[in-house]
Amino acid sequence: MNLSLRTRPAERVAVVHIGGEIDIACADGMRDHLMAALRTAEDGLVVDFAGVEFMDCSGLRALVAARARAEFLRKRLYLASVPERVQRLIRLGGLDGAFTYCNEVAVLDHVLS
């Protein structure tokens, strides 16, 4: 399976663009990438799912770990451009209220102002 991760750092909020398929073979790598981005971002992290074609429960587990780390660091974790199939997985996992969905630009404008 194919997964691409690209981080666009900003002064206060980093943006991680994810593309491809998130499954058990690459979910730990995604989790590690999100954790590293959280460490360097001052206020939080936007995870952009626009390029995600597939995600299984291992990807959801990685997101939950990143959310827990963000809370521990007192930072925010936002999910942007989340495809319906990924939103459905989040709902099925009983986590629909656990994440903040947003428009990436709106978050950056709010945090940076």
N, C-alpha and C positions, 0 to 999 in steps of 0.2 A: 504494500500500500504506500501511497505517496503523501507526504506531509511537508508543507513549507511553513516556516515561521520567520517572520521579519519584524524587527522592533524598530519603531521610529521614536527615538527618545525625544522628550521635550523637557523643559526646565522643571515643570511640576507634575505633568502627567505623561506617562509613556503609553504608546499605542502598539499593541502586538497584532499584526495582521496574520491570520491563519488561513491557509489554503490546502485543499486536498481532502484526505480522509484521515480521521482520527480513530484509531482502533488500539487494541491491546499491544500491538507491536511498537507503537510510537507515542502512546499516551504519557509514559513516564518522561520521555524527552520533552513533550509539550509542557508537562507540569514543571520540570526543571527550568525551562525557558521562562515560564510565567513567574516563577519564584525569583529568578535572577532579575527580571524586569521590575518586579515589585521592590526589590532591594534598592534599585537605583532611582526609582521614581519618588519624587518628594511627596506628592499627595495621593497618587493612585495610578491605576492602570485601566486602560480601555482595551478590551479584547474584541477585535473586529473579526466576525465570523463570515464576512461576505464571500470568501472563497471556499468555504467548507462544503464539501459534497456529501460527506457521511460522518457520523459520529456515533460510537457505541457507548455502553455504560462505563468503559474504562476512561473515555474522554470526560464523561460527567464526573467521575471520581477525581480526575486531575483538576477540574474546575472547582470542585468542592474543597480540595486541598489548597488551591490558590486563594479561594475566598477566606478560608480559615487563617491563612498566613496574612492576608491583607488586614483582617480584623485584628490579629495579634500585633501587627505593625501600626495599627490605627490609620490605615489607608483605605481608600475606596477601590472597589473592583466593579467595573461597568462592562456589560456585554452589549456590543453594537452589531447591527446588521445580522441578527440571528435568524437563520432560515427556519421556516415552520417545522421541518422535520427535527431540528435540534431543539426547538422550543417544546415540541411534543415529548421528546425524551426527558427534558427537564421536568415537565408536568408529570409524566409517568413516574418519575423518581420522587415525586412529592416535594419538589424543590422550586416550584414556580414562584414562591414569595421570597426565596433566598437570594435572588440576584436582582440587580438594578439594570434594566434595559434602557438604552439611550441611543441618541443620535450622536455619533462621535464628535462632530463639529460642535454641537450644542454643549457637550461636556467640556470640551477644550475651551470654548468661549467662556463658560461659567467659571471654570477653575482658574483660568488665566486672567480673569478680569478683577 
